[in-house]
Amino acid sequence: MVIQLKELEQMDLFRGIHFDALPEELLRASVIRLESGETVLSPEKKNTTLFLLRSGALTVSLEESDSRPLRTIYPGGCVGELSLIEETRPSAWVHAIEPSELVALDRETLWDMLAADGRIAKNLLSLLSKRMIHNTELILLGKIRIRELEKAAMIDGLTNIYNRRWFDKAMVVHMNRYHRKMVPFALCLADIDRFKGYNDAHGHLGGDHALAAIAKTLTASVRPEDFVGRYGGEEFGIILAETRSQDADSIVERLLEAVRNAEIRDADGNLLPSVTISIGVAQPRAGSTVDTLIEAADSALYKAKDQGRDRSCTFEY
């Protein structure tokens, strides 16, 4: 192996150390040459080597074939230190992404160097610390990404409000609170009146604009503690939190009025005809389940439709 002192001092493991001669331990080290695509480390095999990258480039990935690697290692960097010290398998795949040359230090050689020069031990500790911090950051970013994906899975793409999946989960939470602590709430199911005729007259795009406008209107008209979700089709679910029947009546009347006055515009800003909604309201009682409460609100909704639409009805037990 031919290695220059200047090159040695540029390696992370020897950063800030000035050598008068090549350390004896490095004379025992071997050099590995890899072609692009070859594997250096993998979780499939226990690692016993610290690799110092002389030339080329390596990528670190959580999957064997990953188009989005965790990081890229350039000349002067090293890989394998964590698994070498822990005497375990690496947690990731390391591949060469171009022809690369690595200096391979086995465990005995590394320990001899650490014992001979405490500055190398200090550099190794710094590398391990940075690696752990980087891994922690990746974990946190991963959790944030998961939360973002979970949130996206709970949002209706057309109306940009919560979807049925989220609404079902919220109903379970509120029902459990009711049975544990008797915290009251009201469930409202709202349906756009004569929506099929609206679609027939103004096309499905017109219907989409109506849905989006009503979703925005309902969301803006409830209290901060309340929740609005798209229940399905032209139907919306509204949870009025910590609400008794007399309070629910006034909120529902406000929602009906807000929808009557809501403007619906197409993509060019042209005004479309307004719509109305009918609302069925139900509140839980002893023995209520999510399903029975939804059935009660749905029954009240049909009653509001039968009585002429653009109104609300409350389910009477």
N, C-alpha and C positions, 0 to 999 in steps of 0.2 A: 504494500500500500504506500502510495506517495501522497503525503499531505503536507501542506505548507503551514508554518506557524501562524501566518497572517490569516489563513483560512480557518485554522483552529480557533483563533480568538474571536471569530465572527459567529461561532456556534453558540446557541443559547446556553448550553450546559457550561460553557467556558467564558461566558460574557464577562468582561472587565478583568480577566486574568491574563497577565503577560508572561509567557513562557520563554525561558532561555533556550530550551531544547524540547523536542517532542517527548511527552511523558512516556515512560517505559511501558505503561499499560496499553497505550494506543498501538505500540509496535506489535502487540499480540492480537489486536482487533482484526476482524476480517471485513472485506468489502463485498457488498452484494449489489449486483446490477440487475435492474428490472426493466422490462419492456412496458409500454403503455398498456394498461388493463390488468397487469399482474397484481396479485394480492400480497400485501405485506403482513397484515394481521387480520384475524377473523375470530368471531366468538366460537367457531367450531374447533379451535385448537388452542391449548394452553400456551401462553407466551413466556419465554425465558430470555428475552433479548430487548435491549434498548437500542433503537435505531436512530442514528444521526444522519440527517439528509444533507449530502454534499452537493448534489445537483438534481435537477428535475423538479417534480411537484407531486404531492400526494393529496388524496382527499380522504376525509373521515366521514363515514355514513352509518346510519343506524340499520340500513338494509343493504343486502349484498349488491343489488342493482338499484341505486338511488340517484335520481337525476337532480336532487337537491341536497348536496352534502352538508354536514354540519359545519365543516370548516376545511380550509385548504392549508397544507403544510408546505412551506417554501424552504430553499436551502438555508441551513443554519438551525432549523427547527428539529424537533425530535418526536418520536412516537413510541409507545409501548411502556412508558415509565410507570404508569399506574398498575397495569396488569403484572409487570415484572415484580414490583415491590409486593403486591398482594399475592403473588404466586397463583394467579387465576387466569381465566380466559378473558380476553379483551371484551369490552362491551359493545364494540363497533367494528365495522370493516374498514380497513385502510388499503386503498388501491393506488397504484401509480397511474397518473393521468398523462404521463409522457415518459420517455426513457429517463430513468433515475438511477442514481448511485447513492448507496447508503453505507455508513460505517456501523457495523454490528458489534455492540458491547454485550457480552454475556454477563450473567449475574456476578460471578466471581471477579471479573475484570472491573465492573462498575464499583463493587464494594471496595476493591483495592484502591481505586482512584479516590473514592470518598474518604477513605482512611488516610490517604497520603496528603490530601489537600482539602481542608475544611471549606475553602472558598467554593469548591465544586459542589460540596454538600449544600451550601447556602443557595447556590444557583438552582440545584435540583429542587430544594424546598420551595423556592420561588416559582419554579415551573409547575410544581404540583398544586400550589396555591392558586395560581392563575387558571390551571385546568379545572380545578374544583369550582372556582367562581364562574368560569365559562359554562360548565355543565349545569350549575344551579340556575344561571340565567336562561339556559335553553329549556330547563324544566318549567321555569316560570312563564317563559314565552309560550311554551306548549300548552300550559294550563289556560293562559289567556286566549290562545287560539281555539282551544276546545270550548271555552265559554262563548266565544264569538260564534262558533259553529252551532252550538246548542241554541243560542239566541236566534240565529238565522233560521234554524229549524222550527222555531216557535212563532215566526212572523209570516203573515200572509203576504205573498208577493204582490198582489194587486192592490190591496187596501193599505198595506204597511201597518196593520194592527195585528194583535195576537191572533193566532189561528186556533182551530178546533183542538189540536193537540195540547196547546198551552191551556186553553180554556178548561179542558177536562181535568188537568192537573190542579188548576186554581180552584175548581169546584170541590175537589177532594179536600184541599187545605181548609177551605171555608166551612165545609160540612164537619170536618174533624174539630175545628175550633168551636163550632156550635154545640156539638155533643159533649165536648170536654168542659167548656167554660160558659156555655149558653150565650155565646157572642152572636147576636142576631145579624142576619143579612137577607137580602132579597135577590132573587134571580129573575131577570127580565129577558124574555125572548122577543126580539123585534124583527118583523118581516116587512119588506118593502111591498106596498100594495100594488096589485096588478102589474107585477114586474115583467111577466111574459109579454103583455101588450106593449110595455115600454120598449122591450128589446125588439119586438116586431116592428115598431114604428121608427125606432132610431138606431137599429142595428146593435150588434153585440158590443161594439166599441162604445156606443152611447150608453148601453147598460153598464159597461165597466166604469165609465165616468161617473155614472150615478152611484154605483157601489162605493167608489173611492170618496166621492163627496159626502155621502151619508156616514161613512166610517169616520171621516175627519170631523163632521158635525157632532156625531155622538161622543167622540173622544173629547172634543172641546167643551161639551155641555155637561159632562158628569163632574163629580168632585175629584180632587187629586187622589183620594183613597179608593175610588171606584175603578172598575176594569171593564174594558170593552174588547170583545173579540169577534172575529168572523166565525159564526157557528157553522155555516154551510150555505152555498148558493147565495140567495139574497137575504139570508137570515143572520142576525147578529145576536150574540149573547152579552148580557150586561150584568155584572155582579155589583150590587150596591152594598158596600161593606158597612158593617155595624149599623144597620138601618132597620128601623121598625116600620110597620105598615103605613102609619100616617106620614112619615118622612118619605117613604117610597112613592106615595101618591103624588106629592108635589114635584119630586125629581122626574118622574115619568111624564107628567104634564109638561114640564120644561123641555124634555126630549122631543115630545110630539110637536111642540111649537117650533123648536129649533129646526127640525127637519122640514116642516112646512115652508119655512123661510129660507132654507138653504139654497144657494145658487149652484147649479150644475152646468159646467162648461166643458166643451169638447177640447181637443188638443190645440185648436186654433184660437181658443178663447171665446168661441161663440156660445151664447146662452142656450141651454137646453131646457125643456119643460121641467118643472119641479115635481117631486114625488111626495107621498106620505107614507107613514109606517103604521102598523098595528103592533101593539105590545101586550104580551101576556106576562103577568107578574105572579110569583109564588114565593112563599117563605117557608122555611123548614119548621117542623114540629117534632115532638118526641117520636122516634121510630123512623123518621125520614132518612132516605138514602139519596145519593146523587141522582140515581135513575128515577126515583119516585118524584123528586123535586122537579126534574126536567119534564117529566110527564105532566105534572101539575101546571107548570108554566106553559107548556105546549097546549094543554087543554084550554087555558085562559086565553091564549093567543087565537085559537080557532073561534072562541066565543066572541072576541073583539072583531074578527073578520065577519062573522055572521051578523053582528049588530051594525055593520055598515062601514067598517074600516076607519082608519085615521083616529083611532081611540085606543084605550087600554082597558083591560079587564083583569081583575085579581082573582086568583083561584080561591074559592071558599071551601074549607074543609067541612 
